[in-house]
């Protein structure tokens, strides 16, 4: 193990110990518990304090978990709440309405599936959580980019040329950005045969307690095989589910997306 990796693992071990110990701990307490030298512990703890991951009690001179580490914990709790609230919604969309349903986020600049529920209907699209997708061919990608400044969108697309996946894929940057503006205004995004031939997708944004977009849900189905499934119905199902998830995350009602009626648009998963 390299020195940097060893220091990282020791630092994480110190954080874990501080987090699970109700009382403050001194350098020798930490060193004894983790079987490390006090000199090494002191160096690592000072680094953690400098980065606000640990803090020192000014009276006892001992240490406890820092505010920055607590903030990371809150972020994780938000992510867990996102998954917990999204899963039953996606399951209902898949089982009750025969729609392949997905939850996605932007992770390290890439569009990433978090959850995927296969439809119980005539077409099942199998996606593995953790896999990546293209922004410009998917409704969930468009939903997550909608409302962002052009410069930020271009940055996220820098490593993803607008290549044609199907004959319906939008490859013109200006036209693509116009579809994002429309998606932002109408409160949902569409992808009609742009990722998979014959497959239509609808995506909607999920917002957190501050009204910030943190994820998107989308559904995919085949209109030719599901003639009774109307676009307007699907849009209502997806946007309503996104609204419920956002409210469960604490999003104020006034910051929810306002959904306009379905219009003809060009635009799976």
Secondary structure, DSSP 8 states (H G I E B T S, - for coil): --HHHHHHHHHHHHHHHHHH-SS-B-HHHHHHHHT--HHHHHHHHHHHHHTTSEEE-TTT--EEE-HHHHHHHHHHHHHHHHHHHHHHHHHHHHHHH--EEEEEEEETTEEEEEEEE--SSS------TT-EE-TTT-HHHHHHHTTS-HHHHHHHTTTS----SSTT----HHHHHHHHHHHHHHT-EEEESSSSTT-EEEEEEEE-TTS-EEEEEEEEE-TTT-TT--HHHHHHHHHHHHHHHHHHTT--GGGS-------------
